[in-house]
Amino acid sequence: MKNIKITLQFDGSRYSGWQKLGNTDNTIQGKLESLLEKMTNEDISLIGSSRTDKGVHSKGFACNFHTESSMGSSEIEEYINRYLPDDIRAIEVTEEPERFHCQY
C-alpha cells in the first residue's frame, strides 16, 4: 500500500475550512477526498496536518492518504490539478514511508 503526501495551496474564501463537516461538503478535505475516491475507486481518508477555519488560505498545507492505486506521484498531481477547482492546487505530491503521518 502506498502512502501519498500532498502539499496544497488554496484560497479558502469559498470554503468552510479544511475539515470535512457533517452539515456541508464544501470543505477542502471534502472536495479532495471526493476527487481521490473517484480517481482510485477506493474509500479515501485524508489526514491533514492541521485544521483551518472558514475562509483561511494556505500556501503549503500538507495531507496524506493510503491507496492501492498504481498511479505514480506525478500522475496523481496531474489528476488533482485537472479536476479540482482552480482555487485548490496540489503543489507537490510524493510517496512517503508507510509510517509517515502529516500530524506527526
N, C-alpha and C positions, 0 to 999 in steps of 0.2 A: 504494500500500500504506500502511495506517495503522500508526503506532507508538503503542501504548497503554501508558500508565503506570498501575499500580495501587498504591495505598498501602494496606497491610494492617494490621490489628490482629489479633493471635492469642494464644491461650493454648496454649503448646506442650507442656503436660503430657502429652498423649496421643500426641505425635508424635516422630519420630526426627530432628528438626531441620528446617531449610529444604530442604537439597539432596536431590534425588532420588537414591536409593541403589539399587544393583543387587539387594540382598537384601531390600528392602522397598519397598512403595509407600505406606507410612504416613509420608509427609513432607508438609510444607506445599506445596512445589513439585509433588510428585506429585499431590496432591488437586486443586490449582488447574489444572495442565496438563490433567489428565484432563477436568475440567469444561469448560475452554475449548475443547478439541478437540471435545467433544460440541456445544458452542454454535456453533462456527464450521464444523465439518466439515472442519477443516484440521489438519495436524500443527503443534503449537504448541511452541516452545522459549522458556520463560520465562528471562529474565535477572534474577537477583537482585542487590540492592545489596551483599549480603554473604552469609555462611553463618551458621547458628546451630547450636548443639549440641542434643542431645536435651533436651526439657523447657524450653527457653528461650522466653520470651514476648516480644512486641513490641507497641508502641503506634503504630509508624509505619514499617513495613518496606516499602521501595519495590522494585518489579519492573516489567519491561516486556516486551512481546512485539509481534511484527508480524503483521498479519492483512489479509486482503482483505475481511473482513466489512463489510457495510453498516450494522451496528448502531452507534448513537451511544454516547458515553461513559455517559450515564445509563442506557441500556438494558443495557449490559454490566454496570454496577454492580448494577442490579436483579437481573439473571440470576444473577450471582455470589452475591449475598446470599440469594437464594431457594434455591439448590441446594447451597451449601457447608454443612458442619456449623456449628452455632452458635458454635463456638469459633474460627472463622476469619471475619473480616468485612472487606470492602472498605470503607474509609472515604473513599476518593476515587479516581475513575477519570478520567483526562484523556488527550486526544490530544496527542502531543508531536511536535516536528520529527523527520524521518526519521533524523537522525544522533544523536538522544538515546539514551543508554545509561546504565542505572542505576549501573553500576560506575564511570563517569567523571564 
